Amino acid sequence: MSDVQDHEERIRDIAYGLWEKEGEPEGRSDEFWHRAVAIAAQEDAPDHEPPIEPSEDDSVDVDMEQSFPASDPPSFSPSTAGGKV
């Protein structure tokens, strides 16, 4: 069997297991197939992704986040927008 056939068979087995687990409902084969594809993709993903190194631009976000005053009043209110109160 080719790799593609093995992969499709694995997806089919996963989808069948999901279908059985949910009581063998009719008319939802596409849903189970798509869920099985997602599960197979997760299983095939590498266990560890390389850590993302912080860049110099990240420090700007941290500085800005810490300098924003949380006590500022909201800039919008019905009385300042000309709406009815």
C-alpha positions as CSV (number, residue, x, y, z in Angstrom):
1,M,0.0,0.0,0.0
2,S,1.2,3.5,-0.7
3,D,1.6,6.2,1.9
4,V,-1.5,8.0,0.6
5,Q,-3.5,4.9,0.9
6,D,-2.2,4.2,4.4
7,H,-3.0,7.8,5.4
8,E,-6.6,7.6,4.0
9,E,-7.1,4.2,5.7
10,R,-6.0,5.7,9.0
11,I,-8.4,8.7,8.6
12,R,-11.2,6.2,7.7
13,D,-10.5,4.2,10.9
14,I,-10.5,7.3,13.0
15,A,-13.8,8.5,11.4
16,Y,-15.3,5.1,11.9
17,G,-14.3,5.1,15.6
18,L,-15.8,8.6,16.1
19,W,-19.0,7.5,14.3
20,E,-19.3,4.4,16.5
21,K,-18.6,6.4,19.7
22,E,-21.4,8.9,18.9
23,G,-24.0,6.1,18.4
24,E,-23.7,5.5,14.6
25,P,-25.8,8.5,13.4
26,E,-26.9,8.6,9.8
27,G,-26.1,11.5,7.4
28,R,-23.0,12.9,9.2
29,S,-20.2,11.1,7.3
30,D,-18.7,14.4,6.1
31,E,-18.5,15.7,9.7
32,F,-16.8,12.6,10.9
33,W,-14.4,12.6,8.0
34,H,-13.3,16.2,8.6
35,R,-12.9,15.6,12.3
36,A,-10.8,12.6,11.5
37,V,-8.6,14.6,9.1
38,A,-8.0,17.2,11.9
39,I,-7.2,14.5,14.4
40,A,-4.7,12.8,12.0
41,A,-3.1,16.1,11.3
42,Q,-2.6,16.8,15.0
43,E,-1.1,13.3,15.5
44,D,1.3,13.9,12.6
45,A,2.4,17.3,13.9
46,P,5.8,17.5,15.5
47,D,5.7,17.2,19.3
48,H,7.8,20.3,19.9
49,E,7.8,23.5,17.9
50,P,10.9,25.6,18.1
51,P,10.6,28.4,20.7
52,I,10.0,31.8,19.2
53,E,12.8,34.2,20.1
54,P,11.6,37.5,21.3
55,S,12.5,40.4,19.0
56,E,13.3,44.0,19.8
57,D,9.8,45.0,18.7
58,D,8.2,42.9,21.5
59,S,9.7,45.2,24.1
60,V,7.7,48.1,22.6
61,D,4.5,46.2,23.2
62,V,5.4,45.5,26.8
63,D,6.4,49.1,27.5
64,M,3.1,50.4,25.9
65,E,1.0,47.8,27.8
66,Q,2.5,48.9,31.1
67,S,2.2,52.7,30.4
68,F,-1.5,52.7,29.5
69,P,-3.5,54.1,32.4
70,A,-6.4,51.8,33.3
71,S,-8.3,54.6,35.1
72,D,-9.0,56.7,32.0
73,P,-12.8,57.3,31.5
74,P,-14.3,55.7,28.4
75,S,-14.2,58.0,25.4
76,F,-17.7,57.2,24.3
77,S,-20.9,57.8,26.2
78,P,-24.4,58.5,25.0
79,S,-24.3,62.1,26.3
80,T,-21.1,62.9,24.3
81,A,-22.4,61.1,21.2
82,G,-25.6,63.2,20.9
83,G,-27.8,60.2,21.6
84,K,-30.7,59.9,24.0
85,V,-29.9,59.1,27.6
